[in-house]
Amino acid sequence: MNADERDTLAELLPFEAEPRLPDGRHHQLKEFVMSEIRRPRPRRLPRPALLVPALALGLAAAVGVPLALGGGTPAYAVSKNPDGTLTITIQQAKDPKPLEATLRSMGVNAVVDYIPSGKRCSPQPRSTAFLSREEAQNPADGRPFLIWPPKTEERAFQIDPGAVKPGQTAVLEFSVSDDERVAGIWANISNGPVEPCTLVDSDEAPLGPPPGWDG
């Protein structure tokens, strides 16, 4: 199609085949496009929905740190009952000194020892001034030091701090199984000094003075 034929066909159409903008409108459009190109674009921030999981993860990690460092079941627990007695629960009989220190901080002058299977304390008896069995079980002025059976449904032991008078020392010996669980207890009060426990091999009963001894 030559130029003359194209012009003749364009005259038959209801609108221009190649639309033309008025000069003023064309200038305005050009300025708008150029201004959009030059305008600085604001930085797009992450959507709030994307921030929530990151914050939640950070909080979980912060809370988890103390659990990772100091979590787990405590080796023992000592609770004070309304009548003044103490309930002792031992989950792991590995080191008696922390329990001994706790009892002393609660006003009980006590010596605590864990006796593994096949061992016993030496020397025995550890004191020449232990209360007799009768005095220990039936004190004239109150409850015995070791309350047995304990008044609790837990696997625990109960003692009465009031049974230990000034100048006296309570002794708690616990027999311990191979899995570091408490299997038995022996308790008494000494009116005099108590020898430290030196563990020695033994096939005798692990706790307390030799059989037949009664002070």
Summary of the structure (lengths in Angstrom):
residues: 215
radius of gyration: 43.7
end to end distance: 134.7
largest distance: 139.2
contacts: 489
relative contact order: 0.14
helix: 31%
strand: 22%
